[in-house]
Amino acid sequence: MESNSIIFGPVPSRRLGYSLGINNVFPKTCSYNCIYCQLGKTIHVSAERRRFYDPLLVYQLAKERLSEINSLGLKVDYVTFVPDGEPTLDVNIGKEIRLLKGMGARVAVITNSSLLYLDDVREDLLEADLVSIKVDAVSEKLWRAINRPSGHISVEKTLEGIKEFSREYKGRLISETMLLSNYVSNEEIAAVALFLSKLKALKTAYIAVPVRPPAEPWVMPPKETDLVEAYTIFKRFLGERVELLIGSPQGIFGYSGSFQRDLLSITSVHPMKEKDVMDLLERDNGSVEDLNKLLVSSDIVRVEYNGEVFYVRRFTSKQGN
């Protein structure tokens, strides 16, 4: 991956306001291969932590981008580790968090929770200001069907890791549960809600639905009646701590003056609606020809999903090796 793809945005986030993203692992390196992933199928499925980038490079690139953003009069609420894989696979994430916090940034980490059973992973995340955990299922069979994890982890270890982290963590802890048509029963929804309700540190439990093209084309969001029923079940266990994530984030995307660079970096972790791409094109003083070149080269793919047009970064198995 090119160094200018490590930092992207800022992008509007439904949970974090305006978020400057850090893509701290190589493309599509993850411990999960979720059927609903907005970035396609995982290329490198792994549960083994490793070094990806020099922490000082990550820090310097983030510092430079924040300076650019400030000069444009834009605001960043969080610097967020939200790569196109699992951020805690990065053995240096703890050092990177400390470096970023040292310059006054609020740091968030979006994790699938699969490695929280490891002591060093939990320790790395303790200094983050916000951590978002994923709990799509609590039964082994459904967890494997939806998240398609690496064979080296289990749902039991994952859930135990979440519980231990919630006891240790002093920052803002939130969760996300993806609801899919024909995949989650009311019994499973209640089991997930019960598990989350026992995490006393949990501030907000989000119920999400797919709003961008998923890894598997047959994945669909639930019916509105099923969503309401799931929300009702969550409310029964979690009260006012429940919120829905059923719409796309609102707001403008950050820009640097290079349309192709910005589009490639943003779509590497965040598929963009066509109207947002056109807005970015105008603000970056780009041309339709710049977009067409990326489409012809297949670096960017145009996808229709649920009646809307999205632009998505295309990955290959050679990237990030």
N, C-alpha and C positions, 0 to 999 in steps of 0.2 A: 504494500500500500504506500502511496506517496505521502510524504509528511504532511502536506496540506489537507489530507483527508482525515487526519487524526482529530482535528478540531472542526466542528461544523456548527452553523447557526449564527445567531440564536434562532431557535424555532419556538413557536407557541406550543405550550404543553397544557393538557387538560388538568394536570395535577400540580405543575410547578411554575405556572406563569410563563415567563420567557426564560428559556433554558439554553445555555451554551453547551453543546454536546461534546463529549470526549469519547472517541472511538478507540479504546485502548487495547483491543485485541485484533488479530488479523481477520480478514473477511470471513464471516460465517463460521467462526470457531466457537462452538458452544457445547455445553453438556446436555442440551436438549435439542430435539428436532421437531418442534411443535407443529402440529398439523395446521394451525392458524397463523403461523408466523408471517408478518407483513413483508418480510425480506426474503421469502422463499425457503427452500430446504437447506438444512445445515450441510456444509461441505466437509468440515472437520469436526466430527463428534468426539468430544474428549472430556474427561473429568479430572485431568491431570494439570495442575498449575505449572506455569512456565513463564519465562521472560519474553515479552513482546517488544516493547520500545524502551529506550533510555528514559527514566523518569524525568531527568532534567530537560530532555527534548519536549516531552509532554507539557511540562511546566512552562517552558519558554514559549512554546506555540500558543498556549492558552493565555499567557500574559500579553503577548503581542496582539492576539485577537481581541482581548478585552480592551486594550488601548484603542484599537481601531473602532470598536463598538462605541466606546465613550466619546470619541471624536465625532461620531455620527449622531450623537444625541440619543442613543438607544440605551435601554435598561436591561440588565440581566439579573434575574432573581436567583438562579442557581447555575453553578457549573456542574454538569451532570455526567456521570459515567453511565452512558447508555449506548453501548456499541452494537454492532450487528451480530453479537454473540453474547457470551456470559462474561461480564466484567471481572468477576472474582477469579477467573482463570489466570488473570494477570498477577503474578507473584509480587509485583511492585506496586500494586494499587494502594497499599497502605502508605508508602512513601509519597506517592503522587498526591494523595489526599492531604497529607501534612504540608507538602510544598504549596499546594493551592490555598489551603487555609492560612498559610503564612503570609499571603499577600491580601488577606481580607475577604476572600471569596467564600460564599456559602456553597457547600458541596453536597450533592445528592448522588446516590447510587441506586440504580434500578437493577435488581438481581432476581434470578429465577429461584433462588433459595437453595439450590441443589448442593452447594458446597458449604453451607452454614454449619454442618456437623463437624467441620474442621476447626480446631482451635485457632489456627493462624488466620483463617478467613474472618472469623468473628472478631478477632482482635484488630484486623485491618480496618474493619468497617465501623468500629466503635467511635472514631473521631468524625465520621460523616455527620452532617447536620440533618440529613433526611435519608432514610433507607426505605425503598419500596420492595416488598417481598411478593412472590407469586405463589398462590395456592389455588390451583385449578381443580384439584381432586385430592381426596385423602385415602381413597381405596387404591390398592396397588394396580388392579386391572385397568381401571379408568385412567389413572395417572399415566400408565404406560401407553394407553391408547391415544391420549391427547398430547402429552408432552414428549413421548418417544425418547426417554432419557438414555444416557450412556449406561452400559451394562454394569458399571462399577458402583452405581449408587442405587438406593432403594427409597421408596416413599417413607418407610419407617425412619431411616436415618435422616432424611430431609426434614420431616416434621419435628423430629427431636432437635435438630439443629436450629430450626425456627424458634422452638420454645426456649431453648437455651439462650439464643441471641436476644429474644424479647426480655429475658430476665436481666441481661447485662447492659442493654443499650439504653442510653439516656437522651438520645435525640428524638426526632419526629419519625415514628414508625407508621407506615401505611401498607396496605395490601391490595392486591388486584387478583380478581377471579374472573377468568374468561368464560362466558356462557355461550354455548354452541347448540344449534338445533340438533335434536336427536342424540345428544351425547351425555347430558347431565339430568339425572332423575331428581325428583323432589327429595328423595331420601339422601342422595349424595349432596345436594345443595344444603340440606339441613345439617349433614355431618360436617361439611366445610364451615358453615356458619358457627356451629358449636365449637369447632377447633379454634377458629379465630376469636370467638368470644372469650376464650380462656387466656388470650394474650393481653394482659392488663396494660401493657405499654402501647398497644395498637390505638392510634388516633382515628384513622378512617379506613374502612373496608370498602373498596371500590368493586362494583360489579361492572365488567366490561363486555362489550360485544364486538365482533369484527367490523371495522369501518373502513378497512383498506384491503386490497387483494391478498388472500391467504396463500400459504404454501401449497395447500391442496385445493383445487378448484371446487371440490364438492362440499367444502366447509361453508356453512351458512349461519347467519345470526338466528337467534330464536324468534319465535312469534312474539308479538307484543304482549299477548296474554301470558305466555310463559315467562317473559321478563318481569312482568308485574308480580307474578306468583313467586318468582325467585326473590325479588326485592322484599316482598312481604315476609318470606321465611327468614331472610337475613335480618330484617327489622325485629323480628321476634326474639332473636338471640343477641343482636348487637345494638338495638335501639337507634339512637341518633348518630351512631358512628358509621352508618351506611350511606353511600352515595353511588349514583349511576354514572358510568362513562359510556354514553350512547351516541354522542355527537363528536364531530371533528373539532379540534381546537380552533379558536378564533384568533385572528390577529395576523400581522405580517411576518414574513420570514426575514432574517437578517441577510445582508448582502455585503460584498467586499469590492464590487466594481468589475469582477470577472464572472460573467454569467455561467460559462461552462464549468469553471471551478466550483462555484457555489452550488450549481445543480448537481454535479457529481458528488460533492461532499454531503449535501443534505439528503439526497435520495439513497445514499449508501446505508443510511439508518432510518430514513423517514420518507416513505413514498409521498409524493406531493400531488394534490389535485391540480387539474389543468388550469383552473383559474389562478391558483397560487403560482404556478410556473409562469404564466403570462405576466403576472404582477412582478415577479422576480426579474423577468426578461426586461421589462420596462425600467425598473429601478436600477438595474445593472447596465443599462444602456446597451443591451444585447440586441440581436436580430433573430428573426425566425430561422435564418440560415444557420445560426449557431446551434439552435435546437435540432434542426434537421440533420446536421452533421453528426450529432450524438446518436440520433435515431438510426441513421444509415450505418454507423460503425457498430451499432448494437450495444454501445456503452449504456444507453438509456432505452427502456422499453415502455411502450404505451399500452396500458392495460385498462379494460373496461370491467367494472365490478359494481353490481347493484345499481346500474344505470348511470354511474359516474365514471369519468376518465381520470386515470392516475398515471403518473410517470414514475418508473421504478428503476433503480440502478441494477444492471445485470452483473452477476458475479460469475466467475469461472473458478474451477478447482485450482488454477495456477496462482491466483491472487494470494498474496500474503505468505507464500512459501519462502 
